Amino acid sequence: HDAAAELRARLATRGSRLEWITGGGFQWDEALLCLALRVQRSANFGAIPRGGGVNGVLSAMASGRFGPLGTPGDSAELLASLREWNDGDEASLLPGGDAAEVERAAMEAAGGDEARATVARTLLRLGFVEDGL
């Protein structure tokens, strides 16, 4: 809970979230915590259905179904599930704002790191920059 509170405080403004996601320097464990918090918030506010889709991915993470997620290399199944969700209809229905421009910047910042790009793309589809954690 301390790590979540610290991350929420640090990413409390749109500007801080934009810098975090387009700066390319986020740590893997921090990215996973950010993803979990954003999925939880999206589900709590009804932006995504509870139970399936990306919320199901969060449940699988929490239950340990994906195994240890200490590094992107440990996370192939998680990343495949996120990519599948990103390409699906549910993700395309979420609010975007200036999503295309921000996504382009985030992908450039990922510098070919597919794991970081996948997490960043998922966060953007969930409204991370606009709505926070």
Contact map, one row per residue, 1 for C-alpha under 8 A:
1111100000000000000000000000000000000000000000000000000000000000000000000000000000000000000000000000000000000000000000000000000000000
1111110000000000000000000000000000000000000000000000000000000000000000000000000000000000000000000000000000000000000000000000000000000
1111111000000000000000000000000000000000000000000000000000000000000000000000000000000000000000000000000000000000000000000000000000000
1111111100000000000000000000000010001000000000000000000000000000000000000000000000000000000000000000000000000000000000000000000000000
1111111110000000000000000000000000000000000000000000000000000000000000000000000000000000000000000000000000000000000000000000000000000
0111111111000000000000000000000000000000000000000000000000000000000000000000000000000000000000000000000000000000000000000000000000000
0011111111100000000000000000000001000000000000000000000000000000000000000000000000000000000000000000000000000000000000000000000000000
0001111111110000000000000000000000000000000000000000000000000000000000000000000000000000000000000000000000000000000000000000000000011
0000111111110000000000000000000000000000000000000000000000000000000000000000000000000000000000000000000000000000000000000000000000000
0000011111110001000000000000000000000000000000000000000000000000000000000000000000000000000000000000000000000000000000000000000000000
0000001111111101100100000000000000000000000000000000000000000000000000000000000000000000000000000000000000000000000000000000000000011
0000000111111101100000000000000000000000000000000000000000000000000000000000000000000000000000000000000000000000000000000000000000011
0000000000111111100000000000000000000000000000000000000000000000000000000000000000000000000000000000000000000000000000000000000000010
0000000000111111110000000000000000000000000000000000000000000000000000000000000000000000000000000000000000000000000000000000000011110
0000000000001111111000000000000000000000000000000000000000000000000000000000000000000000000000000000000000000000000000000000000000000
0000000001111111111100000000000000000000000000000000000000000000000000000000000000000000000000000000000000000000000000000000000000000
0000000000111111111110000000000000000000000000000000000000000000000000000000000000000000000000000000000000000000000000000000000110010
0000000000000111111111000000000000000000000000000000000000000000000000000000000000000000000000000000010000000000000000000000000010000
0000000000000011111111100000000000000000000000000000000000000000000000000000000000000000000000000000000000000000000000000000000000000
0000000000100001111111111100000000000000000000000000000000000000000000000000000000000000000000000000000000000000000000000000000000000
0000000000000000111111110100000000000000000000000000000000000000000000000000000000000000000000000000000001000000000000010000000000000
0000000000000000011111110000000000000000000000000000000000000000000000000000000000000000000000000000010011111100000000000000000000000
0000000000000000001111111100000000000000000000000000000000000000000000000000000000000000000000000000000001001000000000000000000000000
0000000000000000000111111100000000000000000000000000000000000000000000000000000000000000000000000000000001001110000000000000000000000
0000000000000000000100111110000000000000000000000000000000000000000000000000000000000000000000000000000000000000000000000000000000000
0000000000000000000110111111011000000000000000000000000000000000000000000000000000000000000000000000000000000000000000000000000000000
0000000000000000000000001111111000000000000000000000000000000000000000000000000000000000000000000000000000000000000000000000000000000
0000000000000000000000000111111100000000000000000000000000000000000001110000000000000000000000000000000000000000000100000000000000000
0000000000000000000000000011111110000000000000000000000000000000000001100000000000000000000000000000000000000000000000000000000000000
0000000000000000000000000111111111000000000000000000000000000000000000000000000000000000000000000000000000000000000000000000000000000
0000000000000000000000000111111111100000000000000000000000000000000000000000000000000000000000000000000000000000000000100000000000000
0000000000000000000000000001111111110000000000000000000000000000000000000000000000000000000000000000000000000000000000100000000000000
0001000000000000000000000000111111111000000000000000000000000000000000000000000000000000000000000000000000000000000000000000000000000
0000001000000000000000000000011111111100000000000000000000000000000000000000000000000000000000000000000000000000000000000000000000001
0000000000000000000000000000001111111110000000000000000000000000000000000000000000000000000000000000000000000000000000100110000000000
0000000000000000000000000000000111111111000000000000000001000000000000000000000000000000000000000000000000000000000000000000000000000
0001000000000000000000000000000011111111100000000000000000000000000000000000000000000000000000000000000000000000000000000000000000001
0000000000000000000000000000000001111111110000000000000000000000000000000000000000000000000000000000000000000000000000000010010100011
0000000000000000000000000000000000111111111000000000011001000000000000000000000000000000000000000000000000000000000000000000010000000
0000000000000000000000000000000000011111111100000000001000000000000000000000000000000000000000000000000000000000000000000000000000000
0000000000000000000000000000000000001111111110000000000000000000000000000000000000000000000000000000000000000000000000000000000000001
0000000000000000000000000000000000000111111111110000000000000000000000000000000000000000000000000000000000000000000000000000010000000
0000000000000000000000000000000000000011111111111100001000000000000000000000000000000000000000000000000000000000000000000000000000000
0000000000000000000000000000000000000001111111100000000000000000000000000000000000000000000000000000000000000000000000000000000000000
0000000000000000000000000000000000000000111111110000000000000000000000000000000000000000000000000000000000000000000000000000000000000
0000000000000000000000000000000000000000011111111100000000000000000000000000000000000000000000000000000000000000000000000000000000000
0000000000000000000000000000000000000000011111111000000000000000000000000000000000000000000001000000000000000000000000000000000000000
0000000000000000000000000000000000000000011011111100011000000000000000000000000000000000010000000000000000000000000000000000000000000
0000000000000000000000000000000000000000001001111111101000000000000000000000000000000000000000000000000000000000000000000000000000000
0000000000000000000000000000000000000000001001011111001100000000000000000000000000000000000000000000000000000000000000000000000000000
0000000000000000000000000000000000000000000000001111101100100000000000000000000000000000000000000000000000000000000000000000000000000
0000000000000000000000000000000000000000000000001111111110000000000000000000000000000000000000000000000000000000000000000000000000000
0000000000000000000000000000000000000000000000001011111110000000000000000000000000001000010000000000000000000000000000000000000000000
0000000000000000000000000000000000000010000000010001111111000000000000000000000001001000000000000000000000000000000000000000000000000
0000000000000000000000000000000000000011001000011111111111100000000000000000000000000000000000000000000000000000000000000000000000000
0000000000000000000000000000000000000000000000000111111111110000000000000000000000000000000000000000000000000000000000000000000000000
0000000000000000000000000000000000000000000000000001111111111000000000000000010011000000000000000000000000000000000000000000000000000
0000000000000000000000000000000000010010000000000000011111111100000000000000000000000000000000000000000000000000000000000000000000000
0000000000000000000000000000000000000000000000000010001111111110000000000000000000000000000000000000000000000000000000000000000000000
0000000000000000000000000000000000000000000000000000000111111111110000000000000000000000000000000000000000000000000000000000000000000
0000000000000000000000000000000000000000000000000000000011111111111000000000010000000000000000000000000000000000000000000000000000000
0000000000000000000000000000000000000000000000000000000001111111100000000000000000000000000000000000000000000000000000000000000000000
0000000000000000000000000000000000000000000000000000000000111111100000000000000000000000000000000000000000000000000000000000000000000
0000000000000000000000000000000000000000000000000000000000011111111100000000000000000000000000000000000000000000000000000000000000000
0000000000000000000000000000000000000000000000000000000000011111111000000000000000000000000000000000000000000000000000000000000000000
0000000000000000000000000000000000000000000000000000000000011001111110000010110000000000000000000000000000000000000000000000000000000
0000000000000000000000000000000000000000000000000000000000001001111110000110000000000000000000000000000000000000000000000000000000000
0000000000000000000000000000000000000000000000000000000000000001011111000110000000000000000000000000000000000000000000000000000000000
0000000000000000000000000000000000000000000000000000000000000000011111110110000000000000000000000000000000000000000000000000000000000
0000000000000000000000000001100000000000000000000000000000000000000111110110000000000000000000000000000000000000000000000000000000000
0000000000000000000000000001100000000000000000000000000000000000000011111110000000000000000000000000000000000000000000000000000000000
0000000000000000000000000001000000000000000000000000000000000000000011111111000000000000000000000000000000000000001000000000000000000
0000000000000000000000000000000000000000000000000000000000000000000000111111000000000000000000000000000000000000000000000000000000000
0000000000000000000000000000000000000000000000000000000000000000001111111111000000000000000000000000000000000000000000000000000000000
0000000000000000000000000000000000000000000000000000000000000000011111111111111000000000000000000000000000000000000000000000000000000
0000000000000000000000000000000000000000000000000000000000000000000000011111111100000000000000000000000000000000000000000000000000000
0000000000000000000000000000000000000000000000000000000000000000010000000011111110000000000000000000000000000000000000000000000000000
0000000000000000000000000000000000000000000000000000000010001000010000000011111111000000000000000000000000000000000000000000000000000
0000000000000000000000000000000000000000000000000000000000000000000000000011111111100000000000000000000000000000001001100000000000000
0000000000000000000000000000000000000000000000000000000000000000000000000001111111110000000000000000000000000000000000000000000000000
0000000000000000000000000000000000000000000000000000000010000000000000000000111111111000000000000000000000000000000000000000000000000
0000000000000000000000000000000000000000000000000000010010000000000000000000011111111100000000000000000000000000000001100100000000000
0000000000000000000000000000000000000000000000000000000000000000000000000000001111111110000000000000000000000000000001000000000000000
0000000000000000000000000000000000000000000000000000000000000000000000000000000111111111000000000000000000000000000000000000000000000
0000000000000000000000000000000000000000000000000000110000000000000000000000000011111111011000000000000000000000000000000000000000000
0000000000000000000000000000000000000000000000000000000000000000000000000000000001111111001100000000000000000000000000001100100000000
0000000000000000000000000000000000000000000000000000000000000000000000000000000000111111101100000000000000000000000000000000000000000
0000000000000000000000000000000000000000000000000000000000000000000000000000000000011111111100000000000000000000000000000000000000000
0000000000000000000000000000000000000000000000000000000000000000000000000000000000000011111110000000000000000000000000000000000000000
0000000000000000000000000000000000000000000000010000100000000000000000000000000000001001111111000000000000000000000000000000000000000
0000000000000000000000000000000000000000000000000000000000000000000000000000000000001111111111000000000000000000000000000000110000000
0000000000000000000000000000000000000000000000000000000000000000000000000000000000000111111111000000000000000000000000000000100000000
0000000000000000000000000000000000000000000000000000000000000000000000000000000000000000111111100000000000000000000000000000000000000
0000000000000000000000000000000000000000000000100000000000000000000000000000000000000000011111110000000000000000000000000000111000000
0000000000000000000000000000000000000000000000000000000000000000000000000000000000000000000011111000000000000000000000000000111000000
0000000000000000000000000000000000000000000000000000000000000000000000000000000000000000000001111111000000000000000000000001101000000
0000000000000000000000000000000000000000000000000000000000000000000000000000000000000000000000111110000000000000000000000000000001000
0000000000000000000000000000000000000000000000000000000000000000000000000000000000000000000000011111110000000000000000000000000000000
0000000000000000000000000000000000000000000000000000000000000000000000000000000000000000000000011111111000000000000000000001100000000
0000000000000000000000000000000000000000000000000000000000000000000000000000000000000000000000010111111100000000000000000000000000000
0000000000000000000000000000000000000000000000000000000000000000000000000000000000000000000000000111111110000000000000000000000000000
0000000000000000010001000000000000000000000000000000000000000000000000000000000000000000000000000111111111000000000000000000000000000
0000000000000000000000000000000000000000000000000000000000000000000000000000000000000000000000000011111111100000000000011001000000000
0000000000000000000000000000000000000000000000000000000000000000000000000000000000000000000000000001111111110000000000000000000000000
0000000000000000000001000000000000000000000000000000000000000000000000000000000000000000000000000000111111111000000000000000000000000
0000000000000000000011110000000000000000000000000000000000000000000000000000000000000000000000000000011111111100000010011000000000000
0000000000000000000001000000000000000000000000000000000000000000000000000000000000000000000000000000001111111111000010011000000000000
0000000000000000000001000000000000000000000000000000000000000000000000000000000000000000000000000000000111111111000000000000000000000
0000000000000000000001110000000000000000000000000000000000000000000000000000000000000000000000000000000011111110000000000000000000000
0000000000000000000001010000000000000000000000000000000000000000000000000000000000000000000000000000000001111111110110000000000000000
0000000000000000000000010000000000000000000000000000000000000000000000000000000000000000000000000000000000111111100000000000000000000
0000000000000000000000000000000000000000000000000000000000000000000000000000000000000000000000000000000000110111110010000000000000000
0000000000000000000000000000000000000000000000000000000000000000000000000000000000000000000000000000000000000111111110000000000000000
0000000000000000000000000000000000000000000000000000000000000000000000000000000000000000000000000000000000000101111111000000000000000
0000000000000000000000000000000000000000000000000000000000000000000000010000001000000000000000000000000000000000111111100000000000000
0000000000000000000000000001000000000000000000000000000000000000000000000000000000000000000000000000000000000100111111110000000000000
0000000000000000000000000000000000000000000000000000000000000000000000000000000000000000000000000000000001100101111111111000000000000
0000000000000000000000000000000000000000000000000000000000000000000000000000001001100000000000000000000000000000011111111100000000000
0000000000000000000000000000001100100000000000000000000000000000000000000000001001000000000000000000000000000000001111111110000000000
0000000000000000000010000000000000000000000000000000000000000000000000000000000000000000000000000000001001100000000111111111000000000
0000000000000000000000000000000000000000000000000000000000000000000000000000000000000100000000000000001001100000000011111111100000000
0000000000000000000000000000000000100000000000000000000000000000000000000000000001000100000000000000000000000000000001111111110000000
0000000000000000000000000000000000100100000000000000000000000000000000000000000000000000000000000000000000000000000000111111111110000
0000000000000000000000000000000000000000000000000000000000000000000000000000000000000000000000010010001000000000000000011111111110000
0000000000000000000000000000000000000000000000000000000000000000000000000000000000000100001101110010000000000000000000001111111100000
0000000000000000000000000000000000000110010000000000000000000000000000000000000000000000001001100000000000000000000000000111111100000
0000000000000000000000000000000000000000000000000000000000000000000000000000000000000000000001110000000000000000000000000011111111110
0000000000000000100000000000000000000100000000000000000000000000000000000000000000000000000000000000000000000000000000000011111111111
0000000000000100110000000000000000000000000000000000000000000000000000000000000000000000000000000000000000000000000000000011001111110
0000000000000100000000000000000000000000000000000000000000000000000000000000000000000000000000001000000000000000000000000000001111110
0000000000000100000000000000000000000000000000000000000000000000000000000000000000000000000000000000000000000000000000000000001111111
0000000100111100100000000000000000000100000000000000000000000000000000000000000000000000000000000000000000000000000000000000001111111
0000000100110000000000000000000001001100100000000000000000000000000000000000000000000000000000000000000000000000000000000000000100111
